[in-house]
Amino acid sequence: MELKTTICKPTLKSESSIRTSKQFCMELKLGELLRTSLKKVQAFINSCLRKILNVRWPDTNSNNLLWETTKQLPAGEEIRKRR
């Protein structure tokens, strides 16, 4: 995995600070990636649930109401529950 120098540029010049800085930036990017992927998965699940329940665009329902109706958990909670 290649790191962007603008984000991961270390402030100190010693070897240990560079290593720590790169590890921190990789963890940060992986966290951002997980968050973005989780949002996309949740949007896909919500879309599928709306199609199954025949909810059209004029009939707006909140996602929470959609999850309660189908007895589903949000994707983030489901993943945390399985870990």
C-alpha positions in Angstrom: 0.0 0.0 0.0 1.5 3.3 -1.0 1.0 6.3 1.3 0.4 9.8 0.2 3.3 12.0 1.4 1.0 15.0 1.9 -1.1 13.2 4.5 1.7 11.0 6.1 4.6 13.4 6.1 6.3 12.9 9.5 7.1 15.9 11.6 10.3 14.4 13.1 13.2 13.0 11.2 14.1 9.9 13.3 13.4 6.4 12.0 10.9 5.5 14.8 8.8 8.6 14.2 8.6 7.9 10.5 7.6 4.3 11.1 4.9 5.3 13.7 3.7 8.0 11.4 3.2 5.6 8.5 1.5 3.0 10.7 -0.9 5.7 12.0 -1.7 6.9 8.5 -2.4 3.4 7.2 -4.8 2.8 10.1 -6.5 6.1 9.4 -6.9 5.2 5.7 -8.2 1.7 6.5 -10.7 3.3 8.9 -11.9 5.7 6.3 -12.2 2.9 3.8 -14.3 0.8 6.2 -16.6 3.7 6.9 -17.1 4.4 3.2 -17.7 0.8 2.4 -20.1 0.5 5.3 -22.1 3.4 4.1 -22.3 1.9 0.6 -23.4 -1.5 1.9 -26.1 0.1 4.1 -27.4 2.2 1.2 -27.6 -1.0 -0.9 -29.5 -2.8 1.8 -31.9 0.1 2.3 -32.5 0.2 -1.4 -33.3 -3.6 -1.5 -35.6 -3.3 1.5 -37.5 -0.5 -0.2 -37.9 -2.6 -3.4 -39.1 -5.6 -1.4 -41.7 -3.5 0.5 -42.7 -1.6 -2.6 -41.9 1.8 -1.1 -41.9 4.3 -4.0 -40.2 7.7 -3.9 -43.3 9.8 -3.0 -43.8 7.7 0.1 -40.8 8.7 2.1 -40.0 6.5 5.1 -37.0 6.9 7.4 -34.4 4.3 7.4 -35.2 3.6 11.1 -38.8 2.9 10.3 -37.7 0.7 7.4 -35.4 -1.4 9.8 -38.2 -1.7 12.4 -40.7 -2.9 9.8 -38.4 -5.6 8.5 -36.8 -6.3 12.0 -33.3 -5.7 10.6 -30.3 -4.1 12.3 -28.2 -1.5 10.6 -25.2 -3.0 8.8 -22.7 -1.4 11.3 -24.5 -2.9 14.3 -24.8 -6.3 12.6 -21.0 -6.4 11.9 -20.1 -5.3 15.5 -22.5 -8.0 16.8 -20.8 -10.7 14.8 -17.3 -9.7 15.8 
